[in-house]
Amino acid sequence: MPSLAQASLTDAERRTLERLVPLLEEEFGETLRSVWLYGSRARSEPPHEDSDIDLLIVADDAKSDGVGRAYRRIDEAAAGEKLGFMLFSPHVYTPEHVAQRREIRSFFIQEVDRDKIVLYGEP
């Protein structure tokens, strides 16, 4: 499985992700199951002007404003790095939702599973 060192990220982006995981642990507590980097950055493709950093966050309480909570923590992790707020694209799902998407062989989840770099938790 690929590591964060292999992802196509700037030093500032990498530092932000490294700071983000503990903040997500604090935010979601024991309900946080996984944090995955996926997409073109995880595939080590050279970023282009509108490349974002795709994150999939799996948490038991994902339905309680999960994306808003993730963006607040991303903003906190990126403080001082001069990164655009919308550079990050978090998706927050429950483990059940991910399992259901895998069961029906969702193209999105297949792509995530193929490319993901596990930043926290379960693969």
TIVO-2410 file (N, C-alpha, C; in nm, 3 decimals):
# residues 123
REC num residu      c1      c2      c3 atome chaine
REC   1      M   0.085  -0.118   0.000     N      A
REC   1      M   0.000   0.000   0.000    CA      A
REC   1      M   0.089   0.124   0.000     C      A
REC   2      P   0.057   0.223  -0.083     N      A
REC   2      P   0.140   0.343  -0.091    CA      A
REC   2      P   0.139   0.423   0.039     C      A
REC   3      S   0.241   0.506   0.054     N      A
REC   3      S   0.251   0.590   0.174    CA      A
REC   3      S   0.237   0.737   0.135     C      A
REC   4      L   0.220   0.819   0.235     N      A
REC   4      L   0.207   0.963   0.214    CA      A
REC   4      L   0.330   1.020   0.144     C      A
REC   5      A   0.446   0.961   0.169     N      A
REC   5      A   0.569   1.008   0.106    CA      A
REC   5      A   0.564   0.996  -0.046     C      A
REC   6      Q   0.483   0.903  -0.097     N      A
REC   6      Q   0.473   0.881  -0.241    CA      A
REC   6      Q   0.369   0.971  -0.309     C      A
REC   7      A   0.287   1.038  -0.231     N      A
REC   7      A   0.180   1.122  -0.286    CA      A
REC   7      A   0.239   1.248  -0.348     C      A
REC   8      S   0.170   1.301  -0.447     N      A
REC   8      S   0.216   1.426  -0.510    CA      A
REC   8      S   0.160   1.545  -0.431     C      A
REC   9      L   0.237   1.581  -0.328     N      A
REC   9      L   0.199   1.689  -0.237    CA      A
REC   9      L   0.317   1.782  -0.217     C      A
REC  10      T   0.288   1.908  -0.195     N      A
REC  10      T   0.394   2.001  -0.156    CA      A
REC  10      T   0.427   1.975  -0.009     C      A
REC  11      D   0.536   2.031   0.037     N      A
REC  11      D   0.572   2.017   0.178    CA      A
REC  11      D   0.462   2.075   0.267     C      A
REC  12      A   0.406   2.189   0.228     N      A
REC  12      A   0.300   2.253   0.307    CA      A
REC  12      A   0.176   2.164   0.312     C      A
REC  13      E   0.140   2.103   0.200     N      A
REC  13      E   0.024   2.014   0.198    CA      A
REC  13      E   0.046   1.891   0.285     C      A
REC  14      R   0.167   1.837   0.278     N      A
REC  14      R   0.201   1.718   0.358    CA      A
REC  14      R   0.197   1.752   0.508     C      A
REC  15      R   0.254   1.867   0.545     N      A
REC  15      R   0.251   1.909   0.686    CA      A
REC  15      R   0.107   1.927   0.733     C      A
REC  16      T   0.025   1.985   0.647     N      A
REC  16      T  -0.116   2.006   0.682    CA      A
REC  16      T  -0.185   1.873   0.708     C      A
REC  17      L  -0.164   1.776   0.621     N      A
REC  17      L  -0.226   1.644   0.641    CA      A
REC  17      L  -0.175   1.578   0.769     C      A
REC  18      E  -0.047   1.592   0.797     N      A
REC  18      E   0.009   1.533   0.919    CA      A
REC  18      E  -0.050   1.598   1.044     C      A
REC  19      R  -0.078   1.728   1.038     N      A
REC  19      R  -0.143   1.796   1.152    CA      A
REC  19      R  -0.292   1.766   1.158     C      A
REC  20      L  -0.351   1.738   1.043     N      A
REC  20      L  -0.496   1.718   1.036    CA      A
REC  20      L  -0.543   1.593   1.108     C      A
REC  21      V  -0.471   1.484   1.095     N      A
REC  21      V  -0.518   1.357   1.153    CA      A
REC  21      V  -0.544   1.368   1.303     C      A
REC  22      P  -0.451   1.421   1.384     N      A
REC  22      P  -0.483   1.434   1.527    CA      A
REC  22      P  -0.601   1.526   1.554     C      A
REC  23      L  -0.619   1.628   1.470     N      A
REC  23      L  -0.733   1.718   1.487    CA      A
REC  23      L  -0.864   1.646   1.456     C      A
REC  24      L  -0.863   1.559   1.356     N      A
REC  24      L  -0.982   1.480   1.325    CA      A
REC  24      L  -1.010   1.380   1.437     C      A
REC  25      E  -0.904   1.323   1.495     N      A
REC  25      E  -0.922   1.233   1.609    CA      A
REC  25      E  -0.989   1.308   1.724     C      A
REC  26      E  -0.945   1.430   1.747     N      A
REC  26      E  -1.003   1.513   1.853    CA      A
REC  26      E  -1.149   1.546   1.820     C      A
REC  27      E  -1.176   1.579   1.696     N      A
REC  27      E  -1.311   1.620   1.653    CA      A
REC  27      E  -1.411   1.505   1.658     C      A
REC  28      F  -1.373   1.391   1.604     N      A
REC  28      F  -1.466   1.278   1.593    CA      A
REC  28      F  -1.453   1.179   1.708     C      A
REC  29      G  -1.345   1.190   1.785     N      A
REC  29      G  -1.326   1.102   1.900    CA      A
REC  29      G  -1.320   0.955   1.859     C      A
REC  30      E  -1.376   0.873   1.944     N      A
REC  30      E  -1.372   0.728   1.921    CA      A
REC  30      E  -1.454   0.684   1.801     C      A
REC  31      T  -1.534   0.774   1.745     N      A
REC  31      T  -1.614   0.736   1.628    CA      A
REC  31      T  -1.533   0.739   1.498     C      A
REC  32      L  -1.414   0.801   1.500     N      A
REC  32      L  -1.331   0.807   1.380    CA      A
REC  32      L  -1.275   0.669   1.350     C      A
REC  33      R  -1.298   0.621   1.230     N      A
REC  33      R  -1.250   0.489   1.190    CA      A
REC  33      R  -1.131   0.496   1.094     C      A
REC  34      S  -1.138   0.587   0.997     N      A
REC  34      S  -1.034   0.593   0.894    CA      A
REC  34      S  -1.026   0.733   0.834     C      A
REC  35      V  -0.907   0.766   0.786     N      A
REC  35      V  -0.886   0.885   0.705    CA      A
REC  35      V  -0.798   0.841   0.588     C      A
REC  36      W  -0.849   0.861   0.467     N      A
REC  36      W  -0.778   0.818   0.347    CA      A
REC  36      W  -0.758   0.935   0.252     C      A
REC  37      L  -0.640   0.942   0.196     N      A
REC  37      L  -0.612   1.030   0.083    CA      A
REC  37      L  -0.635   0.946  -0.042     C      A
REC  38      Y  -0.708   1.001  -0.138     N      A
REC  38      Y  -0.733   0.925  -0.262    CA      A
REC  38      Y  -0.729   1.022  -0.380     C      A
REC  39      G  -0.750   0.971  -0.496     N      A
REC  39      G  -0.754   1.055  -0.615    CA      A
REC  39      G  -0.617   1.078  -0.676     C      A
REC  40      S  -0.609   1.181  -0.758     N      A
REC  40      S  -0.486   1.205  -0.836    CA      A
REC  40      S  -0.364   1.228  -0.748     C      A
REC  41      R  -0.382   1.293  -0.635     N      A
REC  41      R  -0.266   1.317  -0.546    CA      A
REC  41      R  -0.214   1.185  -0.488     C      A
REC  42      A  -0.305   1.094  -0.453     N      A
REC  42      A  -0.264   0.963  -0.400    CA      A
REC  42      A  -0.199   0.878  -0.509     C      A
REC  43      R  -0.241   0.900  -0.634     N      A
REC  43      R  -0.183   0.826  -0.747    CA      A
REC  43      R  -0.050   0.887  -0.793     C      A
REC  44      S  -0.005   0.990  -0.726     N      A
REC  44      S   0.122   1.058  -0.757    CA      A
REC  44      S   0.121   1.127  -0.892     C      A
REC  45      E   0.002   1.167  -0.938     N      A
REC  45      E  -0.006   1.241  -1.063    CA      A
REC  45      E   0.037   1.385  -1.036     C      A
REC  46      P   0.108   1.446  -1.130     N      A
REC  46      P   0.147   1.586  -1.110    CA      A
REC  46      P   0.023   1.674  -1.094     C      A
REC  47      P   0.021   1.757  -0.991     N      A
REC  47      P  -0.097   1.843  -0.973    CA      A
REC  47      P  -0.105   1.949  -1.082     C      A
REC  48      H  -0.226   1.986  -1.117     N      A
REC  48      H  -0.247   2.095  -1.210    CA      A
REC  48      H  -0.317   2.208  -1.135     C      A
REC  49      E  -0.344   2.315  -1.203     N      A
REC  49      E  -0.394   2.437  -1.138    CA      A
REC  49      E  -0.515   2.416  -1.049     C      A
REC  50      D  -0.608   2.333  -1.091     N      A
REC  50      D  -0.730   2.314  -1.012    CA      A
REC  50      D  -0.734   2.178  -0.940     C      A
REC  51      S  -0.617   2.118  -0.917     N      A
REC  51      S  -0.612   1.991  -0.843    CA      A
REC  51      S  -0.651   2.014  -0.698     C      A
REC  52      D  -0.735   1.926  -0.648     N      A
REC  52      D  -0.768   1.933  -0.506    CA      A
REC  52      D  -0.708   1.812  -0.435     C      A
REC  53      I  -0.721   1.811  -0.304     N      A
REC  53      I  -0.671   1.702  -0.222    CA      A
REC  53      I  -0.793   1.630  -0.168     C      A
REC  54      D  -0.817   1.510  -0.221     N      A
REC  54      D  -0.937   1.434  -0.187    CA      A
REC  54      D  -0.914   1.352  -0.061     C      A
REC  55      L  -1.005   1.367   0.034     N      A
REC  55      L  -0.998   1.293   0.159    CA      A
REC  55      L  -1.130   1.221   0.182     C      A
REC  56      L  -1.121   1.096   0.225     N      A
REC  56      L  -1.240   1.024   0.270    CA      A
REC  56      L  -1.221   0.996   0.418     C      A
REC  57      I  -1.315   1.046   0.496     N      A
REC  57      I  -1.313   1.031   0.641    CA      A
REC  57      I  -1.428   0.939   0.677     C      A
REC  58      V  -1.397   0.831   0.746     N      A
REC  58      V  -1.498   0.734   0.786    CA      A
REC  58      V  -1.516   0.745   0.937     C      A
REC  59      A  -1.638   0.779   0.978     N      A
REC  59      A  -1.668   0.797   1.121    CA      A
REC  59      A  -1.810   0.752   1.149     C      A
REC  60      D  -1.829   0.694   1.266     N      A
REC  60      D  -1.961   0.646   1.305    CA      A
REC  60      D  -2.064   0.758   1.308     C      A
REC  61      D  -2.022   0.877   1.347     N      A
REC  61      D  -2.117   0.989   1.356    CA      A
REC  61      D  -2.101   1.086   1.239     C      A
REC  62      A  -2.074   1.033   1.123     N      A
REC  62      A  -2.051   1.115   1.004    CA      A
REC  62      A  -2.171   1.202   0.967     C      A
REC  63      K  -2.289   1.161   1.005     N      A
REC  63      K  -2.409   1.233   0.963    CA      A
REC  63      K  -2.429   1.365   1.036     C      A
REC  64      S  -2.363   1.385   1.148     N      A
REC  64      S  -2.383   1.508   1.226    CA      A
REC  64      S  -2.286   1.617   1.177     C      A
REC  65      D  -2.317   1.677   1.061     N      A
REC  65      D  -2.238   1.783   0.999    CA      A
REC  65      D  -2.092   1.744   0.983     C      A
REC  66      G  -2.069   1.623   0.937     N      A
REC  66      G  -1.933   1.572   0.922    CA      A
REC  66      G  -1.844   1.656   0.833     C      A
REC  67      V  -1.897   1.699   0.718     N      A
REC  67      V  -1.814   1.777   0.625    CA      A
REC  67      V  -1.779   1.913   0.686     C      A
REC  68      G  -1.875   1.978   0.749     N      A
REC  68      G  -1.847   2.107   0.814    CA      A
REC  68      G  -1.743   2.092   0.923     C      A
REC  69      R  -1.755   1.987   1.001     N      A
REC  69      R  -1.657   1.962   1.107    CA      A
REC  69      R  -1.520   1.936   1.047     C      A
REC  70      A  -1.514   1.861   0.938     N      A
REC  70      A  -1.386   1.832   0.873    CA      A
REC  70      A  -1.323   1.961   0.818     C      A
REC  71      Y  -1.404   2.046   0.752     N      A
REC  71      Y  -1.350   2.172   0.698    CA      A
REC  71      Y  -1.295   2.262   0.809     C      A
REC  72      R  -1.362   2.267   0.923     N      A
REC  72      R  -1.310   2.348   1.034    CA      A
REC  72      R  -1.173   2.299   1.077     C      A
REC  73      R  -1.157   2.168   1.084     N      A
REC  73      R  -1.028   2.112   1.126    CA      A
REC  73      R  -0.922   2.126   1.017     C      A
REC  74      I  -0.962   2.118   0.891     N      A
REC  74      I  -0.868   2.141   0.781    CA      A
REC  74      I  -0.817   2.284   0.788     C      A
REC  75      D  -0.907   2.378   0.810     N      A
REC  75      D  -0.869   2.519   0.822    CA      A
REC  75      D  -0.769   2.538   0.935     C      A
REC  76      E  -0.793   2.471   1.046     N      A
REC  76      E  -0.703   2.478   1.162    CA      A
REC  76      E  -0.566   2.417   1.128     C      A
REC  77      A  -0.567   2.302   1.062     N      A
REC  77      A  -0.441   2.234   1.028    CA      A
REC  77      A  -0.359   2.313   0.927     C      A
REC  78      A  -0.427   2.385   0.838     N      A
REC  78      A  -0.359   2.460   0.732    CA      A
REC  78      A  -0.315   2.599   0.775     C      A
REC  79      A  -0.349   2.639   0.896     N      A
REC  79      A  -0.315   2.774   0.943    CA      A
REC  79      A  -0.166   2.799   0.927     C      A
REC  80      G  -0.135   2.912   0.867     N      A
REC  80      G   0.005   2.950   0.850    CA      A
REC  80      G   0.072   2.891   0.727     C      A
REC  81      E   0.005   2.804   0.655     N      A
REC  81      E   0.067   2.738   0.539    CA      A
REC  81      E   0.036   2.807   0.406     C      A
REC  82      K  -0.052   2.907   0.407     N      A
REC  82      K  -0.089   2.980   0.285    CA      A
REC  82      K  -0.145   2.886   0.178     C      A
REC  83      L  -0.231   2.797   0.222     N      A
REC  83      L  -0.300   2.706   0.130    CA      A
REC  83      L  -0.443   2.753   0.114     C      A
REC  84      G  -0.498   2.735  -0.003     N      A
REC  84      G  -0.637   2.771  -0.026    CA      A
REC  84      G  -0.730   2.678   0.049     C      A
REC  85      F  -0.831   2.736   0.112     N      A
REC  85      F  -0.927   2.658   0.191    CA      A
REC  85      F  -0.993   2.549   0.107     C      A
REC  86      M  -1.026   2.581  -0.017     N      A
REC  86      M  -1.097   2.485  -0.101    CA      A
REC  86      M  -1.002   2.388  -0.170     C      A
REC  87      L  -0.875   2.391  -0.137     N      A
REC  87      L  -0.780   2.295  -0.191    CA      A
REC  87      L  -0.816   2.154  -0.146     C      A
REC  88      F  -0.875   2.142  -0.029     N      A
REC  88      F  -0.911   2.012   0.027    CA      A
REC  88      F  -1.057   1.980  -0.003     C      A
REC  89      S  -1.082   1.855  -0.036     N      A
REC  89      S  -1.218   1.811  -0.067    CA      A
REC  89      S  -1.251   1.689   0.019     C      A
REC  90      P  -1.304   1.713   0.140     N      A
REC  90      P  -1.335   1.599   0.227    CA      A
REC  90      P  -1.474   1.541   0.201     C      A
REC  91      H  -1.481   1.411   0.208     N      A
REC  91      H  -1.609   1.339   0.207    CA      A
REC  91      H  -1.612   1.263   0.339     C      A
REC  92      V  -1.724   1.268   0.408     N      A
REC  92      V  -1.736   1.205   0.539    CA      A
REC  92      V  -1.852   1.106   0.534     C      A
REC  93      Y  -1.821   0.978   0.555     N      A
REC  93      Y  -1.921   0.872   0.546    CA      A
REC  93      Y  -1.915   0.783   0.669     C      A
REC  94      T  -2.025   0.715   0.695     N      A
REC  94      T  -2.027   0.614   0.801    CA      A
REC  94      T  -1.964   0.486   0.747     C      A
REC  95      P  -1.916   0.398   0.835     N      A
REC  95      P  -1.865   0.268   0.789    CA      A
REC  95      P  -1.971   0.189   0.714     C      A
REC  96      E  -2.095   0.202   0.757     N      A
REC  96      E  -2.205   0.130   0.692    CA      A
REC  96      E  -2.224   0.179   0.548     C      A
REC  97      H  -2.212   0.309   0.528     N      A
REC  97      H  -2.227   0.364   0.393    CA      A
REC  97      H  -2.115   0.312   0.302     C      A
REC  98      V  -1.993   0.311   0.353     N      A
REC  98      V  -1.880   0.261   0.274    CA      A
REC  98      V  -1.901   0.114   0.241     C      A
REC  99      A  -1.943   0.035   0.340     N      A
REC  99      A  -1.968  -0.108   0.318    CA      A
REC  99      A  -2.078  -0.130   0.214     C      A
REC 100      Q  -2.183  -0.050   0.222     N      A
REC 100      Q  -2.294  -0.063   0.127    CA      A
REC 100      Q  -2.247  -0.027  -0.014     C      A
REC 101      R  -2.166   0.077  -0.026     N      A
REC 101      R  -2.113   0.116  -0.156    CA      A
REC 101      R  -2.020   0.008  -0.213     C      A
REC 102      R  -1.944  -0.056  -0.126     N      A
REC 102      R  -1.858  -0.167  -0.172    CA      A
REC 102      R  -1.944  -0.284  -0.219     C      A
REC 103      E  -2.048  -0.311  -0.145     N      A
REC 103      E  -2.136  -0.424  -0.178    CA      A
REC 103      E  -2.197  -0.409  -0.317     C      A
REC 104      I  -2.236  -0.288  -0.354     N      A
REC 104      I  -2.295  -0.268  -0.486    CA      A
REC 104      I  -2.189  -0.234  -0.591     C      A
REC 105      R  -2.064  -0.243  -0.551     N      A
REC 105      R  -1.950  -0.219  -0.640    CA      A
REC 105      R  -1.954  -0.078  -0.701     C      A
REC 106      S  -1.978   0.019  -0.614     N      A
REC 106      S  -1.979   0.159  -0.655    CA      A
REC 106      S  -1.845   0.197  -0.718     C      A
REC 107      F  -1.852   0.260  -0.833     N      A
REC 107      F  -1.731   0.302  -0.903    CA      A
REC 107      F  -1.647   0.394  -0.814     C      A
REC 108      F  -1.713   0.486  -0.744     N      A
REC 108      F  -1.641   0.580  -0.656    CA      A
REC 108      F  -1.560   0.505  -0.550     C      A
REC 109      I  -1.623   0.414  -0.480     N      A
REC 109      I  -1.552   0.341  -0.373    CA      A
REC 109      I  -1.445   0.249  -0.431     C      A
REC 110      Q  -1.471   0.191  -0.548     N      A
REC 110      Q  -1.367   0.109  -0.612    CA      A
REC 110      Q  -1.244   0.194  -0.642     C      A
REC 111      E  -1.266   0.316  -0.690     N      A
REC 111      E  -1.154   0.407  -0.719    CA      A
REC 111      E  -1.081   0.445  -0.590     C      A
REC 112      V  -1.156   0.475  -0.486     N      A
REC 112      V  -1.094   0.509  -0.357    CA      A
REC 112      V  -1.011   0.392  -0.308     C      A
REC 113      D  -1.069   0.272  -0.308     N      A
REC 113      D  -0.997   0.154  -0.259    CA      A
REC 113      D  -0.872   0.125  -0.341     C      A
REC 114      R  -0.878   0.151  -0.470     N      A
REC 114      R  -0.762   0.126  -0.556    CA      A
REC 114      R  -0.648   0.223  -0.526     C      A
REC 115      D  -0.681   0.349  -0.502     N      A
REC 115      D  -0.580   0.455  -0.493    CA      A
REC 115      D  -0.541   0.497  -0.353     C      A
REC 116      K  -0.619   0.463  -0.254     N      A
REC 116      K  -0.607   0.528  -0.123    CA      A
REC 116      K  -0.473   0.508  -0.054     C      A
REC 117      I  -0.439   0.612   0.020     N      A
REC 117      I  -0.328   0.609   0.114    CA      A
REC 117      I  -0.392   0.626   0.251     C      A
REC 118      V  -0.370   0.529   0.337     N      A
REC 118      V  -0.430   0.532   0.470    CA      A
REC 118      V  -0.351   0.628   0.558     C      A
REC 119      L  -0.416   0.735   0.601     N      A
REC 119      L  -0.354   0.831   0.691    CA      A
REC 119      L  -0.383   0.797   0.836     C      A
REC 120      Y  -0.494   0.726   0.856     N      A
REC 120      Y  -0.535   0.687   0.991    CA      A
REC 120      Y  -0.629   0.568   0.981     C      A
REC 121      G  -0.614   0.475   1.073     N      A
REC 121      G  -0.714   0.371   1.091    CA      A
REC 121      G  -0.708   0.255   0.994     C      A
REC 122      E  -0.826   0.206   0.966     N      A
REC 122      E  -0.844   0.082   0.891    CA      A
REC 122      E  -0.837   0.106   0.741     C      A
REC 123      P  -0.776   0.011   0.669     N      A
REC 123      P  -0.774   0.023   0.523    CA      A
REC 123      P  -0.909  -0.016   0.468     C      A
***
